[in-house]
Each structure stands twice: as C-alpha cells, then as structure tokens.
Amino acid sequence: MESASATYRRKVTESLSHWGSLVDAINEEDRLLRARLATCPRPLREKRGPGGALSFKETLGHIAFWDSFTVDFFAARLDVGSCEPSPPVNFEERSRAALRAVADLPFGEVLARYLEATGALIDFIRKNWDQLSPREKHDFWVPLKHRRHHRIALFSELDENSRQDSEGGGKEMAAGA
C-alpha cells in the first residue's frame, strides 16, 4: 500500500506532467473573472475597495502584466541563443509601475491587455510544456495561484462595495469623490 506522502507526490507529478490540467484551471479562473465582469456595474469597475484594495481595472492590469512577464521570462529561459542571465528583479517596484501604467488607460484597453496576456500564457504553456524542466513546470502553477488570489480578493471587495452602496455607504461615489 502506498503511503499518503507517496500518493501526494505521485498525484503532483502526474498533474505536472500534463499541461491540460493547468490550462483548464487558468481557463476556469478566467471564466469566473469574466462572468463577474459581465455583471459588475461600470462605476465599480474602477473603484478601489475599502482600504485601497485594487479595483477591477487594476486587478486585470496587474494580472496581465505578470502573465506577460511570466511568458517573457520563460521564453528567454528556453531560448538556447540567450546567454544573458536574467537581472535581479524588484517585483514590488515592477508591480507598482504596472499599476501606474494602467491608471490612465480606458477600461477597455486594460481588458484587451488582460485577454491578450491570458491567451499568450495559455498558448505558451500548450506549445512549450514538454521543454520545461520539472521545476519550471512547478513554477508555472504560480500564475494560477496569483490569479486565484486576486480574483477572490476582488470578488470580496466588489461584494463589500455593493453592500455599502446598497446601504447608502457609497455616497462619496455618487458625489464624484
């Protein structure tokens, strides 16, 4: 009989050996995010949540930036002609810069960037999965966890904003603040 830890390792290894389960999970996260977008009132799409939580627009821009970064990073690692090691990355500064970059863009442009980055991430996984090392395959689950984290946080904030608006707490939005 297989031990619990051996079963876990076997299941993780099996899941890492096929890109389809990862792509399916990313597609599901995307579907959930877009379904919520379809029902999100336009004024809430750019409204930050309580405590400065990211708006829907900022969340889409943030995910798009990091998905693009992931594809670019791994594409460079797989490029046999690339001799340059990746320079150290200040992730926090890059994240802040990405948010500043989407701040003045129209919502539709940010959504288009998100859709393009999502497609590029899925396409990269499909085309390059077999070339990735086991460690790199494991690392590709990070964008999924990242999306899931931000989707859950965003949905919580949208629910809170909706609740506050329905209770009259959205007065500052109505006043144009």
N, C-alpha and C positions, 0 to 999 in steps of 0.2 A: 504494500500500500504506500502511496506517495504521501510525503509529509505536506502539511499546509504551506510551508515556505517553498517547497519544491513545486507545488501546484501553482502558487502565485507566480514564481519565476517562469514557469512554463507558459502560463497564460500571458504574461507580459511579453515574453519572447515571441509568442505567436502573434500577438497584436502588433508588435513592432515589425514583424516580417511582412506584413501586408499593408500597403498604403491605403487601401479602400476603407478600412475602419476609421482611419484618421480623417480622410476626406469626407466620409459620411458624417462624422461628428462636427467638422467645420461647417459643412453644409447645413446641418441642423441648427447650429448656433446662428448662422446667417439667416436662416428661415425665421427663427424666433425673433431676431432683431428686426428684420424687415416687416414681419407681421405686426409687431408693436409700433413700428414707424407708421404703418398704414392707418393706425387708429389714434396716433398721437396728434393732438391739436397743434396747428402751426405755431402758436405763440410759445408752447412748451418746448419746441424743438431746439430753441437757442437759449432757453432759460436755465441758468445754473441751479442746482439743487441747494437745499439748506447746507450751510457750512462750506459753500463754494464747490460742491460736487460738480463734476463735469456735466455739461449739457449733452443732449443727444448729438448735436452737431460736433461738439468737441470729442465725444466718445468715438464717433465714426472717423473723424480725422486722426485721432490717436491710434486707433486700430489700423487704419490704412497706412499710416507712417510706419508702424512697427512690422506690419506684414510685408511691406516693401523692403524694409531694412533686412528682414529675415531672408527674403528671396535673394537680395543682392549679396548678403553675407555668405550664404551657402553656395550661390553661383560662383563667387570668387574662390571659395574653398575647392570647388570641383574643377575649376579651370586649371588644367595642367600647365598652361603657359604663365600662370600667375606665380611670380617668385616673391612678391612683396607680402610680408606678414601683415595682418590687419593691425592698424594702430590701436592703441588703447581707446576705449570709448567711454565717454562720460554720459551714461544712459539718462541720468536726470536732466542734464542740460539739453540733450537731444530731444527729450520728451517735452520740455518747456518750449524749445524752439519750434517743434512741430505744432504745438497748441497755438503759439503766436502766429504761425504761418496760416492757419485756417481761420483765425479770428475774423478777418475782414472778408473772407470768401463767402459767396452766397451758399445757402444750404445745399442747393442742387449740385454745385461744384464739389462740395465735400462728399456728398453722397456718391457722385460719379467716381471720385478718387477711391472711396471705400470699395465700391463694386469692382473697380479695376484691380485694386490690390488683392481683394478676395479671390478673384479669378486667377490672378498671377500666382498666388500662393498655392491654390489647388492644382493649377497646371504644372507648376514646378514640382510638386510632390509626385504627381502622376508620372511625369517624364523622368524624374531623377531618383526615385526612391531606391532602385537597385544599386545605384552608385554610392549611396550614403553608407557610412560606417554604422555599426550598431549604436555608437554614442550619438552620432548625428541624427539617426532615426529617433532616438530617445529625445533629443533636443527639439525635434520638430513638434513634440506634443506641447511645448511651451506656448506657441501662439494660440493653440486651442484653449489652454487654461487661461491665458491672458484675455481672450475674447469672452470666455465664460465669466470670468471675474468682473469684467467691465459691464457685460450685459446684466448680470444680477444686480450690480450696484446701480446701474442706470435705471432699471425697472423699479427698484426700491425708491429711488429719488423721484421718478415720474409719478409713482403711486402717492408719495408724500406730497408732491406739488399739487396733484389733482385733489387730494384730500383737503389741503389747505385752501385751494381755490374754492372748493365746494362749501367750505366752512366760512368763507369770507376772508381767509388769510392771504389771498392773492391781490389785495388792494394795491400794493406797490406796483404790480404788473399792470393793472388797469390804469394806474395813474401815469404809466410810462417810465417808471423808475428803473 
